[in-house]
């Protein structure tokens, strides 16, 4: 029997408030989809959340101010790679 995952989409997750929100939701057991234009620190946050909280994480280093990239993020949310 499959279990339902509760996802949290967090933008700006590479630093500051976004990073804190990622840690808060990860600590509550949410599956995380993290985005930020700053890919290297974003990947570090994703790894930290996965290791610290044992939650599935996906990270997308896209600048969501660029409309052309939003479709890719939406596609990844609808059909996340597993």
C-alpha positions, 0 to 999 in steps of 0.5 A, a space after each residue: 500500500 502506497 503512502 501519501 507524501 506531503 510535499 513542501 515547495 520552498 523558494 529561495 531555499 539556499 539561504 536566509 528565511 527560505 533555508 530556515 523554512 526548509 529546515 523547519 518543514 524537513 524537521 516535520 517530515 515533509 518531502 521537500 522541493 527546494 528552489 533557488 537561483 544559487 545552485 551550490 548552496 541549494 544543493 548543500 541545503 538539500 543534502 543537509 535536510 535529507 541527512 539530518 531529517 531523513 526526508 526525500 528532497 529535490 532541488 532545482 537551481 532555477 531563477 524563477 524570475 525567468 518565466 521560461 524556467 517556471 514551466 520546468 519547475 512545474 513539470 518536475 513538481 507534477 512528475 518528480 523523478 524518483 
